[in-house]
Amino acid sequence: MIVYECVESEENYLRNTHVKGDEIEIIFKSPNQSEKLKFQVKDGMFLDYFDLQIVNKKWGDKEIINSKEFFEYQLKGKTINHLKNGYWIEKRYSFEYNKSIDQEGNYINGLRNGDWYFSPEGPVDVIKKFDKGIFISKSYP
């Protein structure tokens, strides 16, 4: 199955989605054909899917502070069977903060597990506890 989004005609679309079994691939229409996202559907959840065993990806706006590069988004960690496992460092957009923030914690088979540390600017602001992807509690350091 292929799904075209924002379609006025077959020539005018922004991205298309390929669904094959439990894998979903979203391909963005751009000059750079490598722009795509992959997910695996497991127990009704869309989980990030990776071809690499070690992920260290940075993208988005770049800022240089004291000769160090900081990007708007980051994913860094390891995968097992294409899913996030172990300790991950992520910089992602947060609706709660309305901006990209640092997030660190553990995954088990693509699901957040244990304590996750959220840092909007500097020290940890919130600690959220997860149990196999299910939010359990929130605390403040």
C-alpha positions as CSV (number, residue, x, y, z in Angstrom):
1,M,0.0,0.0,0.0
2,I,1.2,3.5,-0.8
3,V,-0.4,6.6,0.7
4,Y,0.0,10.0,-0.8
5,E,-0.5,13.0,1.5
6,C,-1.5,16.6,0.7
7,V,-2.5,15.6,-2.8
8,E,-3.8,18.0,-5.3
9,S,-2.6,15.7,-8.1
10,E,-0.2,12.8,-8.3
11,E,2.6,15.2,-9.3
12,N,1.9,17.5,-6.3
13,Y,2.6,15.7,-3.1
14,L,5.0,16.2,-0.2
15,R,5.6,12.6,0.9
16,N,4.4,9.1,0.4
17,T,4.2,6.2,2.8
18,H,4.9,2.6,2.0
19,V,3.4,-0.1,4.3
20,K,4.9,-3.5,4.1
21,G,3.8,-5.9,6.8
22,D,4.7,-4.4,10.1
23,E,7.1,-1.8,8.6
24,I,6.2,1.7,7.5
25,E,8.5,3.9,5.5
26,I,7.7,7.6,4.9
27,I,9.6,9.1,2.0
28,F,9.8,12.9,1.6
29,K,9.7,14.4,-1.8
30,S,12.9,16.4,-2.1
31,P,16.0,16.6,-4.2
32,N,17.8,14.5,-1.6
33,Q,16.1,11.1,-1.9
34,S,17.6,9.9,1.3
35,E,15.1,11.8,3.4
36,K,12.9,9.1,4.9
37,L,11.6,7.8,8.2
38,K,11.1,4.2,9.1
39,F,8.8,2.7,11.8
40,Q,7.8,-0.7,13.0
41,V,4.3,-1.3,14.2
42,K,4.3,-3.4,17.4
43,D,1.3,-3.9,19.6
44,G,-0.4,-0.9,18.0
45,M,2.6,1.4,18.5
46,F,4.8,3.1,15.9
47,L,8.4,2.4,16.9
48,D,11.5,4.1,15.3
49,Y,13.1,1.6,13.0
50,F,16.8,1.7,12.2
51,D,19.0,-0.2,9.7
52,L,22.2,0.6,11.7
53,Q,23.2,-1.0,15.1
54,I,24.8,2.2,16.3
55,V,22.9,5.5,15.6
56,N,24.5,8.9,15.9
57,K,22.4,11.3,13.9
58,K,22.3,15.1,14.2
59,W,20.2,17.4,12.0
60,G,18.3,20.6,11.9
61,D,19.5,24.1,12.7
62,K,23.1,24.3,13.9
63,E,24.5,26.6,16.5
64,I,28.2,27.0,17.4
65,I,29.0,27.9,21.0
66,N,32.6,27.9,22.3
67,S,33.7,26.1,19.2
68,K,31.2,23.2,19.7
69,E,28.4,22.4,17.3
70,F,24.9,22.0,18.7
71,F,22.1,20.8,16.5
72,E,18.3,21.2,16.8
73,Y,17.8,17.4,16.8
74,Q,19.9,14.4,17.8
75,L,19.5,10.6,18.2
76,K,22.4,8.6,19.7
77,G,22.3,5.1,20.9
78,K,22.3,1.4,19.9
79,T,19.7,-0.9,18.4
80,I,18.9,-4.6,18.5
81,N,16.7,-6.0,15.8
82,H,16.2,-2.5,14.3
83,L,14.7,-1.1,17.5
84,K,16.2,1.2,20.1
85,N,17.7,-0.6,23.1
86,G,19.8,0.5,26.0
87,Y,20.8,4.1,26.9
88,W,19.9,6.8,24.4
89,I,20.6,10.5,24.2
90,E,18.0,12.4,22.1
91,K,17.3,16.0,21.3
92,R,13.7,16.2,20.2
93,Y,10.8,18.6,20.0
94,S,8.7,18.7,23.1
95,F,5.1,20.0,23.0
96,E,5.4,20.5,26.8
97,Y,8.2,23.0,26.3
98,N,7.4,24.1,22.8
99,K,11.0,23.6,21.6
100,S,13.7,20.9,21.2
101,I,15.0,19.6,24.5
102,D,17.6,17.1,25.6
103,Q,16.1,13.7,26.7
104,E,18.1,10.8,28.1
105,G,17.1,7.3,29.2
106,N,16.8,3.7,28.4
107,Y,14.8,1.8,25.8
108,I,13.8,-1.9,25.7
109,N,12.7,-3.1,22.3
110,G,11.9,0.4,21.2
111,L,9.9,1.4,24.3
112,R,11.0,3.9,26.9
113,N,11.8,2.1,30.2
114,G,12.9,3.4,33.6
115,D,13.8,7.0,34.4
116,W,14.0,9.5,31.6
117,Y,15.7,12.9,32.2
118,F,14.4,16.0,30.4
119,S,16.6,19.1,30.2
120,P,15.3,22.1,28.3
121,E,18.4,24.3,28.9
122,G,21.1,23.0,31.2
123,P,20.3,20.9,34.3
124,V,17.6,18.3,34.4
125,D,14.2,19.9,34.8
126,V,11.9,16.8,35.0
127,I,12.3,13.0,35.5
128,K,9.7,10.8,34.0
129,K,9.4,7.1,34.8
130,F,8.2,4.7,32.1
131,D,7.4,0.9,32.3
132,K,7.8,-0.7,28.8
133,G,6.5,2.5,27.1
134,I,3.8,3.4,29.5
135,F,4.2,6.6,31.5
136,I,4.1,6.0,35.2
137,S,5.1,9.2,37.1
138,K,6.8,12.5,36.9
139,S,9.2,14.0,39.5
140,Y,11.3,17.1,39.9
141,P,15.0,17.0,41.0
